[in-house]
Amino acid sequence: MASFEQIKWRDPNGQIIACVEKIKLMRENLEELQQMAQDCLEDALLMGCDEQQVREVLTQLIASLDNPYADGDK
């Protein structure tokens, strides 16, 4: 499992996010996402899917996420 404890989160201006609750929420979200992705990979492998293809699809999934808060999308 990856350790998310050492990540220094920054705002768009490069300032470090210092709020303990925000950092805790980010860590919990990443841990949950990691477990879901691990479960997906394991299920796919048990069903006979190609590991590399599954990893590529998971990477594409992350890359396709939309930022609903981007300028002009309001």
HELIX and SHEET records of a PDB file:
HELIX    1   1 VAL A   20  LEU A   46  1                                  27    
HELIX    2   2 GLU A   51  ALA A   63  1                                  13    
END                                                                             
